[in-house]
């Protein structure tokens, strides 16, 4: 009886430890370094990369917070007019539309949570970077900045 009770109590703890380890490892692999540079200032971020169609469809939906130095990058196979919305996105976001050369096409600041209104790039872009709402204004990021990232995949 004591052995059964000990095993019953140990199993959930072991499962939690293993799950937390896997989650931490996945999070570390899922982020890449990204910089936004302008006027002699460089801002550094660690962002998740939404590579697949499914990852891009989900994006930052259902998140209740985003680290100040975090975000999500949506790279495209070839440059295109990007069209995003905030369905099921619970926090305001700054959307930075990035051209193939790293220059910024447009910044849509503080996109409204859960809005179905489209947020569209001004021209063809190679990626969209989503940061916590207000980050661009707080850091003084504008269309003169250059965005670069390192993605091993």
C-alpha positions, 0 to 999 in steps of 0.5 A: 500500500505504501509503495502504491501511494509513493508511486502515485505521488511520484508519477505526476512530479516526474511528468511535470519535470519532464514536461517543463524540461521539454518546454524549456528546450523547445522554447530555446530552439524556437527563438532566433536573435534579431536586431533592429538598427538605426541612427547608431542604435541597435535593439536586440530581440529573441524572437520565435519564428513562424515558418510553417503555414500552420504556425503563421496562421496561429501566430501569437493568438491566445497569448496574454503577454510578450517579453519586452525583448521577444516577438514573432517573425513571419518569414515568407518564401518570396516577397508578397503583400502581407495581410494580417489580422488580430483574430484571437490575439489578446494583446496589442502588437506592433507589426513591422513589415520588412522588405527583402533587404531588411528595410522597413516598409511600414510599421503598424503600431498597437494593432487592436486585440481581436480585431478582424480589420486587415493590417496590410503592408504598403508593398511587397515584404519578405517578413513581418515582425510582431513585437509587443504593442508600443515597442516601436514608439518606446524605442524610437523605431521608424521606417529608417531602421534596418532589421536583420536576423539569424535563422539556421533553418 
